[in-house]
Amino acid sequence: MKLADIKKLKVSELRTRLQLKGLDSKGLKTELVGRLWSALESGLTDEYLEDDVSKVQNNDEESKVQNDDEEFLVSTAQLSASTTTAPSGLERSREYSDTGTQTDSVVYPSPTPNSESLPGSECSTTEGEPVRPQGDRDHHKEGRGRAFYEFKEEIRYKRAKLVQDPQRKVVGIWSAGDKVQLNSHDAHLHFEVGPDGSSGWPRFWERFPLLWSGCRLSHGVAQGRVGFEVRVERKLLIAQVGVPMRSESCDVRVGWSVADSGLLLGEEEFSFAYDATGGKVSGGKFEEFGEQYSEGDIIGCYVSFSDVIQFSFHKNGRFMGNAFSVDSSRLLGRVLFPHVLCKNCYVKLNLDPNGPSWYPTPQGFTSLAALPAEQRVTAASATNDRTECEMVLLVGLPGSGKSRWARSHMQEHPEKHYKLLGTEELLSCMMNGEPKELHLQQAAQCLTELIKVAACTPGNYILNQCNTLFSARCYKLQLFKGFRRRVVVIFPSPEQWKKRLAEQQSQDGEQIPDTDLLKLQVSCSLPEQQDDLMDELQYIELSQEAALALLQEYKDEAHRLLPPIPNQVKKKPKIRKRQHPYGCSYSGWTQWNQGWSQAKSNQQSWSQQPGYWSYPGHSINYNNWSFGR
């Protein structure tokens, strides 16, 4: 990080960074800049510091394009014309009371330096979120569905500027090999793998703390008695003064799962987890099991293959018991992979094949990292060449069947290992029960950030959004330049659309207001073939001509049903009257001027004034004066 970048930070950001490094945060900005620069030069830097500055700049740009509900009501109707055209940085190795927990020094991720985005212990942020309306507008906003917040995020693309970076940083590359490490290709995009490949944390923990982020290891096993160790390094939450930290804001699950199961550990059938709350989870069923674990604890996860596969767990070297027993015939020979799932936590795995274990390995078991290569099974690796990657952009109105088509396409092509990017998938990663307004907002905003990450990460993606705005489609297609870009339009007949929309609303438990649905129809535009933006355009149900004709009918009907937009009267700006620099009010200054003008009018002209020396006896003749005589 350069000195010029430090000078761009705000005073609050400088103080936050100094506090996180344990330095004095008092003084003027010049003192804070010098103190932070000295700390960085002395070696207290971390590799994530430079990314934070870019995050702040991006957040500042995003804050300029925030839209409230009132702006949304006006802008959607106006779009129709345009659319048809580590908190503490580098720390020393932590000393534990037990020598078995001592490991190498750890680099923790740094939070976004904007301290205002961390108002409370839940690390919830108002940065980038729509402004919450007041009064009656709160009542009008209640009951908005997922489509409302998705469309609201798409409006932001109308003013977004695409940064063309020829040397774009490619993240999350993993290549198949003998080294056991976290597999970034088999992980959530919002899970960030550390540079050593043995540590990870939620990528957006400071902005979206509700998200669970999971990742599997690059190698698994199908025989023997194998285990691995995981340590909860740190909770990624900042406790502010006077605000208690909520313990449930941080959570971890560790265990095993098969490769074709979801990344939410414990939520599917062949996914077995030990939760930090002390329970065991499999198939979405939670049961009491052992002790709770938290920051600094080390969990050992072990599996024993025989006629009955047994899963057991250890906490700090103490046996917690056998958590699960599964008949081996049910797995059908599938491989089990180590799996971690965390929320607002930094986790580290012991994957050094030559290093000692953190706690003694149970008798008869072998560490996965130390297992011979022929006894391990390597996960299928995706390509790292962008030209071999594919991006599928779905286009359609809410409830048209985009999610159904995406899941069917993923099942038909399992070899491509598609990652589905959509609000629905992010809501499932929150695992907080029924989606609320805050969850919907954060999911829609997080999806915008995930799309940017996906464009820099080789892989195959399906963007499951409405994508009915021309500006949003162009931005996303340009973002994935170098990928094979497919645009799939799903535009069913009116009868099918009404049926699917009703099914979706009953399934999600949300009702899209009729007014909002009409506005979406007015602003909708369907894509046409553009060779510079897409490689393939495909209309799934109706043909392109029939879809365009039906869309025009929708627009005409929506224009007829929607109330006319009132002309906005531009109010004249109020001119603030400058106060007198000496503190005199404007009214007093005016009265003083009026009095002075009146006094001047009562004065006689200069020619009418009597001579200064004109009274008798004081007449002087200057010609009679002599100087120096």
C-alpha positions as CSV (number, residue, x, y, z in Angstrom):
1,M,0.0,0.0,0.0
2,K,1.4,3.4,-1.1
3,L,1.5,6.5,1.0
4,A,-0.8,8.2,-1.6
5,D,-3.4,5.6,-0.9
6,I,-3.2,6.1,2.8
7,K,-3.7,9.8,2.4
8,K,-7.0,9.1,0.6
9,L,-8.5,7.4,3.6
10,K,-10.8,9.2,5.9
11,V,-10.0,10.1,9.5
12,S,-12.4,7.4,10.8
13,E,-10.8,4.8,8.5
14,L,-7.3,5.7,9.6
15,R,-8.3,5.5,13.3
16,T,-10.0,2.1,12.7
17,R,-6.8,0.7,11.1
18,L,-4.7,2.0,13.9
19,Q,-7.0,0.6,16.5
20,L,-6.9,-2.8,14.8
21,K,-3.1,-2.7,14.8
22,G,-3.0,-1.8,18.5
23,L,-1.7,1.7,17.9
24,D,-2.7,5.1,19.2
25,S,-5.6,6.5,17.1
26,K,-5.7,10.1,18.5
27,G,-4.5,13.2,16.7
28,L,-4.9,15.1,13.5
29,K,-5.0,13.4,10.1
30,T,-1.4,14.1,9.3
31,E,-0.3,12.5,12.5
32,L,-2.6,9.5,11.8
33,V,-1.2,9.1,8.3
34,G,2.4,9.2,9.5
35,R,1.7,6.8,12.3
36,L,0.0,4.2,9.9
37,W,2.7,4.7,7.3
38,S,5.4,4.1,9.9
39,A,3.6,0.9,11.0
40,L,3.4,-0.4,7.5
41,E,7.1,0.3,6.8
42,S,8.0,-1.5,10.0
43,G,6.4,-4.7,8.9
44,L,2.9,-4.5,10.4
45,T,1.3,-4.8,6.9
46,D,-0.9,-7.4,5.5
47,E,-1.5,-8.6,2.0
48,Y,-5.2,-7.8,2.1
49,L,-4.7,-4.1,2.8
50,E,-4.4,-3.0,-0.9
51,D,-7.7,-4.7,-1.7
52,D,-9.5,-2.7,1.0
53,V,-8.7,0.6,-0.7
54,S,-10.3,-0.6,-3.9
55,K,-13.3,-1.8,-1.9
56,V,-13.7,1.7,-0.4
57,Q,-13.5,3.3,-3.8
58,N,-16.1,0.8,-5.2
59,N,-18.4,1.4,-2.3
60,D,-18.2,5.1,-2.8
61,E,-19.2,4.8,-6.4
62,E,-22.0,2.4,-5.5
63,S,-23.3,4.8,-2.8
64,K,-23.8,7.5,-5.5
65,V,-26.3,5.3,-7.4
66,Q,-28.4,4.2,-4.5
67,N,-32.2,4.4,-5.2
68,D,-35.0,4.8,-2.8
69,D,-38.5,3.5,-3.4
70,E,-39.7,6.9,-4.7
71,E,-37.0,7.0,-7.4
72,F,-37.9,3.4,-8.3
73,L,-41.5,4.3,-9.0
74,V,-40.5,7.0,-11.4
75,S,-37.5,5.5,-13.1
76,T,-39.2,2.2,-14.0
77,A,-41.7,4.0,-16.2
78,Q,-39.0,6.2,-17.8
79,L,-36.9,3.2,-18.6
80,S,-39.2,1.9,-21.3
81,A,-38.0,4.4,-23.9
82,S,-34.3,3.8,-23.2
83,T,-34.6,0.0,-23.0
84,T,-36.2,-0.4,-26.3
85,T,-33.1,1.2,-27.6
86,A,-8.1,-9.8,9.4
87,P,-9.0,-7.4,11.8
88,S,-5.5,-7.1,13.2
89,G,-3.4,-7.8,10.1
90,L,-0.3,-9.8,10.3
91,E,-0.1,-11.2,13.8
92,R,2.5,-13.2,15.6
93,S,1.9,-16.9,16.3
94,R,-0.7,-17.1,19.0
95,E,0.4,-18.8,22.2
96,Y,-2.0,-21.3,23.6
97,S,-1.9,-22.9,27.0
98,D,-1.6,-26.3,25.4
99,T,1.4,-26.8,23.2
100,G,-0.6,-29.0,20.9
101,T,-2.4,-25.9,19.6
102,Q,0.7,-23.9,18.7
103,T,1.1,-23.4,15.0
104,D,2.7,-21.0,12.6
105,S,1.8,-17.4,12.4
106,V,-1.5,-16.6,10.7
107,V,-2.5,-13.9,8.3
108,Y,-6.1,-12.8,9.0
109,P,-8.3,-11.0,6.5
110,S,-8.7,-7.2,7.0
111,P,-12.1,-5.7,7.1
112,T,-13.2,-2.9,4.8
113,P,-11.7,0.2,6.4
114,N,-15.0,2.1,6.5
115,S,-15.8,1.9,10.2
116,E,-19.2,3.3,9.6
117,S,-20.2,0.1,7.8
118,L,-19.8,-1.8,11.1
119,P,-22.4,-0.1,13.3
120,G,-23.0,-3.0,15.7
121,S,-21.9,-6.4,16.9
122,E,-23.7,-8.1,14.0
123,C,-21.5,-6.3,11.6
124,S,-24.5,-5.3,9.6
125,T,-24.0,-2.5,7.1
126,T,-26.0,0.2,5.5
127,E,-23.4,0.7,2.8
128,G,-24.9,0.1,-0.6
129,E,-28.3,-0.6,0.7
130,P,-31.4,1.3,-0.5
131,V,-32.4,4.2,1.8
132,R,-35.3,3.0,4.0
133,P,-38.3,5.3,3.4
134,Q,-40.1,7.0,6.3
135,G,-43.8,7.3,7.3
136,D,-46.3,5.9,4.9
137,R,-43.6,4.7,2.5
138,D,-42.6,2.0,5.0
139,H,-46.1,0.6,4.8
140,H,-46.0,0.8,1.0
141,K,-42.7,-1.1,1.0
142,E,-44.0,-4.0,3.1
143,G,-44.7,-7.2,1.2
144,R,-42.1,-6.5,-1.6
145,G,-40.9,-9.8,-3.1
146,R,-37.5,-11.0,-4.3
147,A,-38.2,-9.6,-7.8
148,F,-38.5,-6.1,-6.5
149,Y,-35.0,-6.0,-5.0
150,E,-33.5,-7.8,-8.0
151,F,-34.9,-5.2,-10.3
152,K,-33.8,-2.4,-8.1
153,E,-30.2,-3.7,-8.3
154,E,-30.5,-3.9,-12.1
155,I,-31.4,-0.2,-12.2
156,R,-28.0,0.5,-10.8
157,Y,-26.3,-0.9,-13.9
158,K,-27.8,2.0,-15.9
159,R,-25.2,4.4,-14.3
160,A,-22.5,1.8,-13.6
161,K,-19.2,2.2,-15.5
162,L,-17.4,-0.9,-16.7
163,V,-13.7,-0.7,-15.8
164,Q,-11.7,-2.4,-18.6
165,D,-8.7,-3.9,-17.0
166,P,-6.5,-5.9,-19.4
167,Q,-4.5,-7.3,-16.5
168,R,-7.5,-8.4,-14.5
169,K,-6.6,-10.5,-11.5
170,V,-7.7,-14.1,-11.7
171,V,-8.8,-15.5,-8.4
172,G,-9.5,-18.9,-7.0
173,I,-7.4,-21.0,-9.4
174,W,-6.8,-24.5,-8.2
175,S,-5.0,-27.2,-10.3
176,A,-5.2,-30.9,-9.6
177,G,-2.1,-32.4,-8.0
178,D,-0.9,-34.4,-5.0
179,K,-1.0,-31.5,-2.6
180,V,-4.1,-31.5,-0.3
181,Q,-5.7,-28.1,-0.1
182,L,-9.0,-26.3,-0.1
183,N,-10.6,-26.6,-3.5
184,S,-11.7,-23.2,-4.7
185,H,-13.6,-24.8,-7.6
186,D,-15.7,-26.7,-5.2
187,A,-16.6,-23.8,-2.9
188,H,-19.0,-20.9,-2.7
189,L,-17.9,-17.9,-4.6
190,H,-18.3,-15.9,-1.4
191,F,-15.7,-18.2,0.4
192,E,-12.2,-17.0,0.0
193,V,-9.3,-19.4,0.2
194,G,-6.0,-18.1,1.7
195,P,-2.8,-18.0,-0.3
196,D,-1.5,-21.1,1.6
197,G,-4.5,-23.2,0.5
198,S,-5.1,-24.4,4.1
199,S,-7.2,-21.4,5.4
200,G,-10.3,-19.7,4.4
201,W,-13.1,-17.3,5.5
202,P,-16.3,-15.7,4.1
203,R,-15.3,-13.2,1.4
204,F,-18.0,-10.6,2.3
205,W,-18.2,-11.1,6.0
206,E,-18.0,-7.4,6.8
207,R,-20.8,-6.4,4.4
208,F,-23.1,-9.5,4.4
209,P,-22.6,-11.2,7.8
210,L,-25.7,-13.4,7.4
211,L,-24.0,-15.6,4.7
212,W,-22.7,-19.1,5.3
213,S,-19.7,-20.0,3.1
214,G,-18.5,-23.5,2.5
215,C,-15.7,-25.3,0.8
216,R,-14.5,-28.9,0.3
217,L,-10.9,-30.2,0.1
218,S,-9.2,-31.2,-3.1
219,H,-8.9,-34.9,-2.1
220,G,-11.2,-37.4,-0.5
221,V,-11.2,-41.0,0.6
222,A,-13.3,-44.1,0.0
223,Q,-11.6,-46.6,2.2
224,G,-9.5,-46.9,5.4
225,R,-9.5,-44.9,8.6
226,V,-8.7,-41.2,7.8
227,G,-9.1,-37.9,9.6
228,F,-8.2,-34.2,9.4
229,E,-8.0,-31.3,11.9
230,V,-9.6,-27.9,11.8
231,R,-9.0,-24.9,14.0
232,V,-11.3,-22.0,14.5
233,E,-8.7,-19.2,14.2
234,R,-10.7,-16.1,14.8
235,K,-14.2,-14.6,14.9
236,L,-14.5,-12.0,12.2
237,L,-16.5,-9.5,14.2
238,I,-15.5,-6.2,15.7
239,A,-17.1,-5.6,19.1
240,Q,-17.6,-1.8,19.5
241,V,-17.5,0.0,22.8
242,G,-20.9,-0.3,24.6
243,V,-22.3,-2.8,22.1
244,P,-22.3,-6.5,23.1
245,M,-21.2,-9.1,20.6
246,R,-23.8,-11.7,19.7
247,S,-22.4,-15.2,19.9
248,E,-24.8,-16.6,17.3
249,S,-23.3,-14.2,14.7
250,C,-20.3,-16.6,14.4
251,D,-20.7,-20.3,13.6
252,V,-18.8,-23.2,12.1
253,R,-19.6,-26.7,10.8
254,V,-16.9,-29.3,10.0
255,G,-17.3,-32.8,8.7
256,W,-17.6,-34.8,5.5
257,S,-19.8,-34.9,2.4
258,V,-19.9,-36.4,-1.1
259,A,-18.9,-34.4,-4.2
260,D,-22.4,-34.2,-5.7
261,S,-24.0,-32.8,-2.5
262,G,-24.5,-29.1,-1.8
263,L,-22.0,-26.8,-0.2
264,L,-24.2,-26.2,2.8
265,L,-22.7,-28.9,5.1
266,G,-25.3,-31.0,6.9
267,E,-28.3,-29.8,4.9
268,E,-28.4,-32.9,2.5
269,E,-28.5,-36.6,2.9
270,F,-24.9,-37.6,2.5
271,S,-23.5,-34.5,4.3
272,F,-22.4,-35.0,7.9
273,A,-21.5,-32.0,10.2
274,Y,-20.4,-31.2,13.7
275,D,-21.8,-27.8,14.6
276,A,-20.1,-25.2,16.8
277,T,-23.3,-25.1,19.0
278,G,-22.6,-28.7,20.0
279,G,-25.0,-30.5,17.7
280,K,-24.7,-32.8,14.8
281,V,-26.4,-32.1,11.5
282,S,-27.2,-34.4,8.5
283,G,-30.0,-34.2,6.0
284,G,-31.1,-30.8,7.6
285,K,-31.9,-32.6,10.9
286,F,-30.2,-31.1,14.0
287,E,-29.6,-33.2,17.1
288,E,-27.7,-32.7,20.3
289,F,-24.3,-34.4,20.2
290,G,-21.3,-33.0,22.1
291,E,-19.7,-29.9,23.5
292,Q,-19.7,-26.4,22.0
293,Y,-16.5,-25.1,20.4
294,S,-15.4,-21.6,19.6
295,E,-12.3,-19.5,18.8
296,G,-9.1,-21.3,19.4
297,D,-10.6,-24.8,19.6
298,I,-9.3,-27.6,17.4
299,I,-11.8,-30.2,16.0
300,G,-10.7,-33.6,14.7
301,C,-12.9,-35.2,12.1
302,Y,-12.5,-38.9,11.5
303,V,-14.2,-41.5,9.3
304,S,-13.8,-45.3,9.4
305,F,-14.8,-47.4,6.4
306,S,-16.2,-50.9,6.8
307,D,-19.6,-52.5,6.3
308,V,-20.9,-49.6,8.4
309,I,-19.2,-46.2,7.9
310,Q,-18.7,-44.4,11.2
311,F,-18.1,-40.7,11.7
312,S,-16.5,-39.5,14.9
313,F,-15.3,-36.1,16.2
314,H,-12.7,-34.9,18.7
315,K,-12.4,-31.5,20.5
316,N,-9.0,-30.5,21.6
317,G,-7.9,-34.1,21.6
318,R,-10.9,-35.4,23.6
319,F,-13.2,-37.9,22.1
320,M,-16.8,-36.5,21.6
321,G,-18.3,-39.8,20.4
322,N,-19.5,-41.4,17.2
323,A,-21.9,-39.0,15.6
324,F,-23.2,-40.9,12.5
325,S,-23.3,-44.5,11.3
326,V,-24.2,-45.2,7.6
327,D,-24.5,-48.5,5.8
328,S,-21.7,-48.5,3.1
329,S,-24.1,-49.8,0.5
330,R,-26.0,-46.5,0.6
331,L,-23.0,-44.5,-0.6
332,L,-22.7,-46.6,-3.7
333,G,-18.9,-46.3,-3.7
334,R,-18.9,-42.5,-3.7
335,V,-16.0,-40.6,-2.2
336,L,-16.2,-38.6,1.0
337,F,-14.5,-35.2,1.0
338,P,-13.5,-33.1,4.1
339,H,-15.8,-30.1,4.2
340,V,-15.9,-26.8,6.2
341,L,-18.8,-24.3,6.5
342,C,-18.4,-21.1,8.4
343,K,-20.1,-17.8,9.1
344,N,-18.0,-14.8,10.2
345,C,-15.1,-17.1,11.2
346,Y,-11.6,-17.7,10.0
347,V,-10.7,-21.4,9.9
348,K,-7.5,-23.2,9.3
349,L,-6.8,-26.8,8.5
350,N,-3.7,-28.8,9.3
351,L,-2.7,-30.0,5.8
352,D,1.1,-30.2,6.2
353,P,2.0,-33.8,5.3
354,N,5.4,-33.6,7.1
355,G,4.3,-31.5,10.1
356,P,3.1,-32.9,13.4
357,S,-0.6,-33.1,14.2
358,W,-2.0,-30.5,16.5
359,Y,-3.3,-33.3,18.8
360,P,-2.4,-36.9,18.8
361,T,-4.2,-38.8,16.1
362,P,-6.4,-41.6,17.4
363,Q,-4.9,-45.1,17.1
364,G,-5.4,-46.7,13.7
365,F,-6.2,-43.4,11.9
366,T,-4.1,-41.5,9.4
367,S,-4.1,-37.9,8.6
368,L,-5.5,-37.2,5.1
369,A,-2.5,-35.0,4.2
370,A,-0.1,-37.8,5.2
371,L,-2.0,-40.5,3.4
372,P,-0.2,-42.0,0.3
373,A,-1.3,-40.5,-2.9
374,E,-2.6,-43.8,-4.3
375,Q,-5.1,-44.0,-1.4
376,R,-6.5,-40.6,-2.0
377,V,-9.1,-39.6,-4.6
378,T,-8.6,-36.3,-6.4
379,A,-11.6,-34.1,-7.0
380,A,-12.5,-33.3,-10.6
381,S,-10.8,-30.0,-11.5
382,A,-12.3,-27.3,-13.7
383,T,-10.5,-25.6,-16.5
384,N,-8.5,-22.4,-15.8
385,D,-8.7,-21.2,-19.4
386,R,-11.4,-18.5,-19.8
387,T,-11.9,-19.4,-23.4
388,E,-13.1,-22.8,-22.3
389,C,-15.5,-21.4,-19.7
390,E,-19.2,-20.6,-20.3
391,M,-21.5,-18.0,-19.0
392,V,-25.3,-18.5,-19.5
393,L,-27.4,-15.3,-19.0
394,L,-31.1,-16.1,-18.4
395,V,-33.6,-13.5,-19.5
396,G,-37.3,-13.5,-18.4
397,L,-40.0,-12.0,-16.3
398,P,-40.5,-13.1,-12.7
399,G,-42.0,-16.6,-12.6
400,S,-41.3,-17.4,-16.2
401,G,-39.4,-20.6,-15.3
402,K,-35.8,-19.5,-15.3
403,S,-34.8,-21.5,-12.2
404,R,-36.6,-24.6,-13.4
405,W,-34.7,-24.4,-16.7
406,A,-31.4,-23.8,-15.0
407,R,-31.6,-26.8,-12.7
408,S,-32.7,-29.0,-15.6
409,H,-29.8,-27.8,-17.7
410,M,-27.3,-28.5,-14.8
411,Q,-28.6,-32.0,-14.4
412,E,-28.3,-32.7,-18.1
413,H,-24.7,-31.5,-18.1
414,P,-23.1,-32.5,-14.8
415,E,-19.6,-32.6,-16.4
416,K,-19.6,-28.8,-16.8
417,H,-20.0,-28.2,-13.0
418,Y,-22.2,-25.1,-13.4
419,K,-22.5,-22.6,-10.6
420,L,-25.9,-21.1,-10.3
421,L,-25.8,-17.4,-9.4
422,G,-29.1,-16.2,-8.1
423,T,-30.9,-14.5,-5.2
424,E,-32.6,-17.7,-4.3
425,E,-29.3,-19.5,-3.8
426,L,-28.0,-16.7,-1.6
427,L,-31.1,-16.8,0.5
428,S,-30.6,-20.5,1.2
429,C,-27.0,-19.7,2.3
430,M,-28.4,-17.5,5.0
431,M,-30.3,-20.3,6.7
432,N,-32.3,-17.9,8.9
433,G,-35.8,-19.2,8.3
434,E,-38.2,-17.3,6.1
435,P,-36.7,-14.5,4.1
436,K,-37.2,-11.1,5.5
437,E,-36.7,-7.7,4.0
438,L,-33.1,-7.4,5.2
439,H,-32.3,-10.8,3.8
440,L,-33.8,-9.9,0.4
441,Q,-31.9,-6.7,0.3
442,Q,-28.6,-8.3,1.2
443,A,-29.0,-11.2,-1.1
444,A,-29.7,-8.9,-4.1
445,Q,-26.7,-6.7,-3.3
446,C,-24.4,-9.6,-2.6
447,L,-25.3,-11.1,-6.0
448,T,-24.1,-8.0,-7.7
449,E,-20.7,-8.5,-6.0
450,L,-20.6,-12.2,-6.7
451,I,-21.1,-11.6,-10.5
452,K,-17.9,-9.4,-10.4
453,V,-16.0,-12.2,-8.6
454,A,-17.3,-14.8,-11.1
455,A,-16.1,-12.8,-14.0
456,C,-12.5,-13.0,-12.6
457,T,-12.8,-16.7,-11.6
458,P,-12.6,-19.4,-14.4
459,G,-15.6,-21.7,-14.4
460,N,-19.1,-22.2,-15.8
461,Y,-21.9,-20.0,-14.5
462,I,-25.6,-19.5,-15.0
463,L,-26.9,-16.1,-14.1
464,N,-30.4,-16.6,-12.8
465,Q,-31.9,-13.1,-12.8
466,C,-34.6,-11.3,-14.8
467,N,-32.0,-9.4,-16.9
468,T,-34.8,-7.5,-18.6
469,L,-33.0,-4.2,-18.7
470,F,-30.8,-3.5,-21.7
471,S,-28.1,-1.7,-19.7
472,A,-27.8,-4.6,-17.1
473,R,-27.4,-7.2,-19.9
474,C,-24.7,-5.2,-21.7
475,Y,-22.8,-4.7,-18.5
476,K,-22.8,-8.3,-17.4
477,L,-22.0,-9.6,-20.9
478,Q,-19.0,-7.2,-21.2
479,L,-17.9,-8.2,-17.8
480,F,-17.5,-11.8,-18.9
481,K,-15.5,-11.0,-22.0
482,G,-13.4,-14.0,-22.9
483,F,-16.0,-16.5,-21.8
484,R,-18.3,-18.2,-24.2
485,R,-21.5,-16.1,-23.6
486,R,-24.9,-17.6,-24.2
487,V,-28.2,-15.7,-23.7
488,V,-31.2,-17.8,-23.1
489,V,-34.6,-16.1,-23.2
490,I,-37.5,-17.8,-21.4
491,F,-40.7,-16.2,-22.5
492,P,-43.7,-18.5,-22.1
493,S,-47.3,-18.0,-23.3
494,P,-49.6,-15.9,-21.1
495,E,-51.4,-18.9,-19.7
496,Q,-48.1,-20.7,-18.7
497,W,-46.7,-17.5,-17.2
498,K,-49.7,-16.9,-15.0
499,K,-49.6,-20.6,-13.8
500,R,-45.9,-20.6,-13.1
501,L,-46.0,-17.2,-11.4
502,A,-48.8,-18.4,-9.1
503,E,-46.8,-21.5,-8.2
504,Q,-43.7,-19.5,-7.4
505,Q,-45.6,-17.0,-5.2
506,S,-47.3,-19.8,-3.3
507,Q,-44.0,-21.7,-2.9
508,D,-42.0,-18.6,-1.8
509,G,-44.8,-17.2,0.3
510,E,-44.4,-13.8,-1.3
511,Q,-46.8,-11.8,-3.4
512,I,-45.5,-9.4,-6.1
513,P,-47.7,-6.3,-6.1
514,D,-49.6,-5.8,-9.3
515,T,-48.3,-2.3,-9.7
516,D,-44.7,-3.5,-9.5
517,L,-45.4,-6.3,-12.0
518,L,-46.8,-3.8,-14.5
519,K,-43.8,-1.6,-14.1
520,L,-41.5,-4.6,-14.8
521,Q,-43.5,-5.2,-18.0
522,V,-43.2,-1.6,-19.1
523,S,-39.4,-1.6,-18.6
524,C,-38.8,-5.0,-20.1
525,S,-36.7,-5.5,-23.3
526,L,-35.8,-8.7,-25.1
527,P,-32.3,-9.2,-26.5
528,E,-31.3,-9.4,-30.1
529,Q,-28.2,-11.0,-31.6
530,Q,-25.1,-8.9,-31.1
531,D,-21.9,-10.6,-32.1
532,D,-19.7,-8.3,-30.0
533,L,-21.6,-9.2,-26.8
534,M,-22.8,-12.8,-27.2
535,D,-21.9,-15.9,-29.0
536,E,-25.3,-17.5,-29.0
537,L,-28.9,-16.3,-28.5
538,Q,-31.6,-18.8,-27.9
539,Y,-35.4,-18.4,-27.3
540,I,-36.6,-21.5,-25.4
541,E,-40.4,-21.4,-25.6
542,L,-41.9,-18.8,-27.9
543,S,-39.9,-17.7,-30.9
544,Q,-38.3,-14.3,-31.0
545,E,-41.0,-12.8,-33.2
546,A,-43.8,-14.2,-31.1
547,A,-42.1,-13.1,-27.8
548,L,-41.6,-9.5,-29.1
549,A,-45.2,-9.3,-30.2
550,L,-46.4,-10.6,-26.8
551,L,-44.2,-8.3,-24.9
552,Q,-45.6,-5.3,-26.9
553,E,-49.1,-6.4,-25.8
554,Y,-47.9,-6.6,-22.2
555,K,-46.6,-3.1,-22.5
556,D,-49.7,-1.6,-24.0
557,E,-51.9,-3.2,-21.3
558,A,-49.5,-2.0,-18.6
559,H,-49.6,1.6,-19.9
560,R,-53.4,1.4,-19.9
561,L,-53.6,0.1,-16.4
562,L,-50.9,2.2,-14.8
563,P,-51.8,5.7,-13.5
564,P,-50.3,8.5,-15.5
565,I,-47.0,9.8,-14.1
566,P,-47.5,13.3,-12.7
567,N,-45.3,16.0,-14.1
568,Q,-42.7,16.8,-11.6
569,V,-42.7,20.5,-10.8
570,K,-39.2,21.8,-10.4
571,K,-39.0,23.9,-7.3
572,K,-36.9,26.9,-7.4
573,P,-33.9,26.5,-5.1
574,K,-34.1,28.6,-2.0
575,I,-31.4,31.3,-2.0
576,R,-29.7,31.4,1.4
577,K,-29.0,34.9,2.3
578,R,-25.4,35.4,3.3
579,Q,-24.8,36.8,6.8
580,H,-22.6,39.8,7.3
581,P,-19.0,38.7,8.0
582,Y,-19.1,40.7,11.2
583,G,-22.1,38.9,12.6
584,C,-24.8,41.4,11.6
585,S,-28.1,39.9,10.5
586,Y,-29.4,40.6,7.0
587,S,-32.4,42.5,8.3
588,G,-30.2,44.7,10.6
589,W,-27.8,45.3,7.7
590,T,-30.7,46.4,5.5
591,Q,-32.0,48.8,8.1
592,W,-28.5,50.2,8.6
593,N,-28.2,50.7,4.8
594,Q,-31.6,52.4,4.7
595,G,-30.7,54.7,7.5
596,W,-27.4,55.6,5.8
597,S,-29.2,56.3,2.5
598,Q,-31.7,58.6,4.2
599,A,-28.9,60.4,6.0
600,K,-27.1,61.0,2.7
601,S,-30.3,62.4,1.1
602,N,-30.6,64.9,3.9
603,Q,-27.1,66.2,3.3
604,Q,-26.3,69.1,1.1
605,S,-24.2,68.9,-2.0
606,W,-20.5,69.7,-1.8
607,S,-21.0,73.0,-3.6
608,Q,-23.7,74.0,-1.1
609,Q,-21.5,73.4,1.9
610,P,-20.0,76.5,3.6
611,G,-16.2,77.0,3.4
612,Y,-14.3,75.4,6.2
613,W,-12.5,78.6,6.9
614,S,-15.2,80.9,5.6
615,Y,-16.5,82.4,8.9
616,P,-15.4,86.0,9.5
617,G,-11.9,86.7,10.6
618,H,-10.5,83.6,9.2
619,S,-10.1,84.4,5.5
620,I,-6.6,83.5,4.3
621,N,-4.8,84.5,1.2
622,Y,-2.5,81.7,0.2
623,N,-0.6,83.9,-2.2
624,N,0.8,85.9,0.7
625,W,2.4,82.9,2.2
626,S,6.1,82.5,2.0
627,F,8.0,79.3,2.8
628,G,11.5,79.5,4.2
629,R,11.8,83.2,3.9
